[in-house]
Amino acid sequence: MRRIALIVVGALVLVMVLGSVFLGKLGYLGEVGGRIAESHSPGTPVMINDLRSESQLQDGFNANVGSPRLVLLFSPT
């Protein structure tokens, strides 16, 4: 009986923690959704740059401090 009670309490704590992390307005998913909404509105063009030097990458990366950035590297081989 005691073992079942511990399992039930553990499951409830797990549900509460996961619920607050993923479903809360200030939780992880709420934060991600808010940042996506504020950083990219519909119709905003996305820039793709073909870089020729390392300094172009560094300057572009440092120019947008505080906003999400994605760097993709492709190799022809």
ABEGO torsion letter per residue (X at the ends): XAAAAAAAAAAAAAAAAAAAAAABAABAAAAAAAAAAAABBBGBBBBBBBBABAAAAAAAAAAABGBBBBBBBBBAX
